[in-house]
Amino acid sequence: MGIEWLKPAAFFGSIVYALIGVVIFWLCFIVIDKLTPYDLWAEIVEKQNRALGMVVAAMCLGISVIVAAAIHG
C-alpha cells in the first residue's frame, strides 16, 4: 500500500462519502422512528427497555451495512 490514500482527491472523496452515509443513515432512522407507534428514544433511555435497545441496535447495524454496500458499489 503506497501513499495513494493521502492524495487530496481520495481523502476528500472519503470524507464526502462518509458524510453521505451518515446522512442517509440518520434519515432512515428517523423514518423508522416515525413509523413505530411510540418514541424509540424515550422507550430506550427513560424506560430502560433493553429488548427494544437490542432491536434498534440490530436495525442500525443493518442500515449501516446496506448504506455502506450502496456507497461502495
C-alpha distances in whole Angstrom, upper triangle without the diagonal:
4,7,8,9,11,13,17,17,14,15,19,18,17,20,22,21,21,25,26,25,27,30,30,30,33,35,35,36,39,40,40,42,44,45,46,49,49,47,43,43,46,46,43,44,48,49,46,46,43,43,42,40,38,39,37,34,34,34,32,29,30,30,27,25,27,26,22,23,25,22,19,21
4,6,8,9,11,14,15,13,14,17,17,17,19,22,21,22,25,26,26,28,31,31,31,34,36,36,37,40,41,42,43,46,47,48,51,50,48,45,44,48,48,45,45,49,51,48,48,45,45,45,42,40,41,39,36,36,36,34,31,32,32,28,27,29,28,24,25,26,23,21,23
4,5,5,7,11,12,10,11,15,15,15,17,19,20,20,23,24,25,26,29,30,30,32,34,35,36,38,40,41,42,44,45,46,50,49,47,44,43,46,47,44,44,48,49,47,47,44,45,44,41,40,40,38,36,36,36,33,31,32,31,28,27,29,27,24,25,26,23,21,23
4,5,6,9,10,8,9,13,13,12,15,17,17,18,21,22,22,24,27,27,28,31,32,33,34,37,38,39,40,42,43,45,48,48,45,43,42,45,46,43,44,47,49,47,46,44,44,43,40,39,39,37,35,35,34,32,30,31,30,26,25,27,25,21,22,23,20,18,20
4,6,8,9,6,6,10,10,9,12,14,14,15,18,19,19,21,23,24,25,27,29,30,31,33,35,35,37,39,40,41,45,44,42,39,38,42,42,40,40,43,45,43,43,41,41,40,37,36,36,34,31,31,31,28,26,28,26,23,23,24,22,19,20,21,18,16,19
4,6,8,7,6,10,11,11,12,15,16,16,18,20,21,22,25,26,27,28,30,32,33,35,36,37,38,41,42,43,47,46,43,40,39,43,44,41,41,44,46,44,44,42,43,41,38,38,38,36,33,34,34,30,29,30,29,25,25,27,24,21,23,24,20,19,22
4,6,5,6,9,10,11,13,14,16,17,19,20,21,23,25,26,27,29,31,32,33,35,37,38,39,41,42,44,47,47,44,42,40,44,45,43,43,46,48,46,46,44,45,43,40,40,40,37,35,35,35,32,30,31,30,26,27,27,25,22,23,24,20,19,21
4,6,5,6,8,10,10,12,14,15,16,18,20,21,22,24,26,27,28,30,31,33,35,36,37,39,41,42,46,45,42,40,39,42,44,41,41,44,47,45,45,43,44,42,39,39,39,36,34,35,34,31,30,31,29,26,26,27,24,22,23,23,19,19,21
4,6,5,6,8,10,10,12,14,15,16,18,20,21,22,24,26,27,28,30,32,33,34,36,37,39,41,44,44,41,39,38,42,43,41,41,44,46,45,44,43,43,41,39,38,38,35,33,34,33,29,29,29,27,24,24,25,22,20,21,20,17,16,18
4,6,5,6,9,10,10,12,14,15,16,18,20,21,22,24,26,27,28,30,32,33,34,36,37,39,43,42,40,37,36,40,41,39,39,42,44,42,42,40,41,39,36,36,35,33,31,31,30,27,26,26,25,22,22,22,19,17,18,18,15,14,16
4,5,5,6,9,10,11,13,14,15,17,19,20,21,23,25,26,27,29,31,32,33,35,37,38,41,40,38,35,34,38,39,37,37,40,42,40,40,38,39,37,34,34,34,32,29,30,29,26,25,26,24,21,22,22,19,17,19,19,16,15,18
4,5,5,6,9,10,11,12,14,15,16,18,20,21,23,24,26,27,29,30,31,33,35,36,40,39,36,34,33,37,38,36,36,39,41,40,40,38,39,37,34,34,34,31,29,30,29,25,25,26,24,21,22,22,19,17,19,19,15,15,18
4,5,5,6,9,10,11,12,14,15,16,18,20,21,22,24,26,27,29,30,32,33,35,38,38,35,33,33,36,38,35,36,39,41,39,39,38,38,36,33,33,32,30,28,28,27,24,23,24,21,19,19,19,16,14,16,15,12,12,14
4,5,5,6,9,10,10,12,14,15,16,18,20,21,22,24,26,27,28,30,32,33,37,36,33,31,30,34,35,33,33,36,38,36,36,34,35,33,30,30,30,27,25,25,24,21,20,21,19,16,17,17,14,12,14,14,11,11,14
4,6,5,6,9,10,11,12,14,15,17,18,20,21,23,24,26,27,29,30,32,35,34,32,29,28,32,33,31,31,34,36,35,35,33,34,32,29,29,29,26,24,25,24,21,20,22,19,16,18,18,15,13,16,16,12,13,17
4,5,5,6,9,10,11,12,14,16,17,18,20,21,23,24,26,27,29,31,34,33,31,29,28,32,33,31,31,35,37,35,35,34,34,32,30,30,29,26,25,25,24,21,21,21,18,16,18,17,14,13,16,14,11,13,15
4,5,5,6,9,10,10,12,14,15,16,18,20,21,23,24,26,27,29,32,32,30,28,27,31,32,30,30,34,36,34,33,32,32,30,28,27,27,24,22,23,21,18,18,18,15,13,14,14,10,9,12,11,7,9,12
4,5,5,6,9,10,10,12,14,15,16,18,20,21,22,24,26,27,31,30,27,25,24,28,29,27,27,31,33,31,31,29,29,27,25,25,24,21,20,20,19,16,15,17,14,11,13,14,10,9,12,12,9,11,14
4,5,5,6,9,10,11,12,14,15,17,18,20,21,23,24,26,29,28,26,24,23,27,28,26,26,30,32,30,30,29,30,27,25,25,25,21,20,21,20,16,17,18,15,13,15,15,11,11,15,14,11,13,16
4,6,5,6,9,10,11,12,14,15,17,18,20,21,23,25,28,28,26,24,23,27,28,27,27,30,32,31,31,30,30,27,25,25,24,21,20,21,19,16,16,17,13,12,14,13,9,10,13,11,9,12,14
4,5,5,6,9,10,11,12,14,15,17,18,20,21,23,26,26,24,22,22,25,26,24,25,29,30,29,28,27,27,24,22,22,21,18,17,17,15,12,13,13,10,8,10,10,6,7,10,9,7,10,13
4,5,5,6,9,10,10,12,14,15,16,18,20,21,25,24,21,19,19,22,23,22,22,25,27,26,25,24,25,22,20,20,20,16,15,17,15,11,12,14,10,9,12,12,9,10,13,13,11,14,16
4,5,5,6,9,10,11,12,14,15,17,18,20,23,23,21,19,19,22,24,22,23,26,28,27,26,26,26,23,21,22,21,18,17,18,16,13,15,15,12,11,14,13,10,12,15,13,12,16,18
4,6,5,6,9,10,11,12,14,15,17,19,22,22,20,19,19,23,23,22,24,26,28,27,26,26,25,22,21,21,19,16,16,17,14,12,13,13,9,9,12,10,7,10,12,11,10,14,15
4,5,5,6,9,10,11,12,14,15,17,20,20,18,16,16,20,20,19,20,23,25,24,23,22,22,19,17,17,16,13,13,13,11,8,10,10,7,7,10,9,7,10,12,12,12,15,17
4,5,5,6,9,10,10,12,14,15,19,18,15,14,14,17,18,17,18,21,23,22,21,21,21,18,17,18,16,13,13,15,12,9,12,13,10,10,14,13,11,13,16,15,15,18,20
4,5,5,6,9,10,11,12,15,18,18,16,15,15,19,20,19,20,23,24,24,23,23,23,20,19,20,18,15,16,17,13,12,14,14,10,12,15,13,11,14,17,15,15,19,20
4,5,5,6,9,10,11,13,16,16,15,14,15,18,19,18,20,23,23,23,21,21,21,17,17,17,15,12,13,14,10,9,12,11,8,10,13,11,10,13,15,14,15,18,19
4,5,5,6,9,10,11,14,14,12,10,11,15,15,14,16,19,20,19,18,18,18,14,13,15,13,9,11,12,9,8,11,11,8,10,13,13,12,15,17,17,17,20,22
4,5,5,6,9,10,13,13,11,10,11,14,15,15,17,19,20,20,19,20,19,16,15,17,15,12,14,15,12,11,15,15,12,14,17,16,15,18,20,19,20,23,24
4,5,5,6,9,12,13,12,12,14,16,17,17,19,21,22,22,20,21,20,17,17,18,16,13,15,16,12,12,16,15,12,15,17,15,15,18,20,18,20,23,24
4,5,5,6,10,11,10,9,12,15,14,15,17,19,19,20,17,18,17,13,14,15,12,10,13,13,9,10,14,13,11,14,16,15,15,18,20,19,21,23,24
4,5,5,8,8,7,6,9,11,11,12,14,16,16,17,15,17,16,12,13,15,12,10,13,14,11,12,15,15,13,16,19,18,18,21,23,22,23,26,27
4,6,8,8,8,9,11,13,14,15,17,18,19,20,18,20,19,15,16,18,16,13,17,18,14,15,19,18,16,19,21,20,20,23,25,23,25,28,29
4,6,9,10,10,13,15,15,16,19,20,20,21,18,20,18,15,16,18,15,13,17,17,14,15,18,17,15,19,21,19,20,23,24,23,25,28,28
4,6,7,8,11,12,11,13,16,17,16,17,15,17,15,12,14,15,12,11,15,16,13,15,18,17,16,19,22,21,21,24,26,25,27,30,30
4,7,9,12,12,11,14,16,16,15,17,15,17,16,13,15,18,15,14,18,19,16,18,21,21,20,23,25,24,25,28,29,29,31,33,34
4,6,9,8,8,11,13,13,12,14,12,15,15,11,13,16,14,13,17,18,16,18,21,21,20,23,25,25,25,28,30,30,31,34,35
4,6,6,6,9,10,10,11,13,12,14,15,11,12,15,14,12,15,17,16,16,20,20,19,21,24,24,24,27,29,28,29,32,34
4,6,5,6,8,10,10,11,10,11,12,8,9,12,11,8,12,14,12,13,16,17,16,18,21,21,21,24,26,26,27,30,31
4,5,5,6,8,9,10,10,12,13,10,9,13,13,10,12,15,14,14,17,19,18,19,22,23,22,24,27,27,28,30,32
4,6,5,5,7,9,9,12,14,11,11,15,15,13,15,18,17,17,20,22,21,23,26,26,26,28,31,31,32,34,36
4,6,6,5,7,6,9,10,8,9,12,12,11,14,16,16,16,19,21,21,22,25,26,26,28,30,31,32,34,36
4,6,6,5,5,7,9,7,6,10,10,9,11,14,14,14,17,19,19,20,23,24,24,26,28,29,30,32,34
4,6,5,7,9,12,10,9,12,14,12,13,17,17,16,19,21,21,22,25,26,26,27,30,31,31,33,36
4,6,8,11,14,12,12,15,16,15,17,20,20,20,22,25,24,25,28,29,29,31,34,34,35,37,39
4,6,9,11,10,11,14,15,15,16,19,20,20,23,24,25,26,28,30,30,32,34,35,36,38,40
4,6,9,9,8,11,13,13,14,17,18,18,20,22,23,24,26,28,28,30,32,33,34,36,38
4,6,6,6,9,10,11,12,15,15,16,19,20,21,22,25,26,27,28,30,32,33,34,36
4,5,5,6,9,10,10,12,14,15,16,18,20,21,23,24,25,27,29,30,31,33,35
4,5,5,6,9,10,11,12,14,16,17,19,20,21,23,24,26,27,29,30,32,33
4,5,5,6,8,10,10,12,14,15,16,18,20,21,22,24,26,27,28,30,31
4,5,5,6,9,10,10,12,14,15,16,18,20,21,22,24,26,27,28,30
4,5,5,6,9,10,11,12,14,15,17,18,20,21,23,24,26,27,29
4,5,5,6,9,10,11,12,14,15,17,18,20,21,23,24,26,27
4,5,5,6,9,10,10,12,14,15,16,18,20,21,22,24,26
4,5,5,6,9,10,10,12,14,15,16,18,20,21,22,24
4,5,5,6,9,10,11,12,14,15,17,18,20,21,23
4,5,5,6,8,10,11,12,14,15,16,18,20,21
4,5,5,6,9,10,10,12,14,15,16,18,20
4,6,5,6,9,10,10,12,14,15,16,18
4,5,5,6,9,10,11,12,14,15,17
4,6,5,6,8,10,10,12,14,15
4,5,5,6,8,10,11,12,14
4,6,5,6,9,10,10,12
4,5,5,6,9,10,11
4,5,5,6,8,10
4,5,5,6,8
4,5,5,6
4,6,5
4,5
4
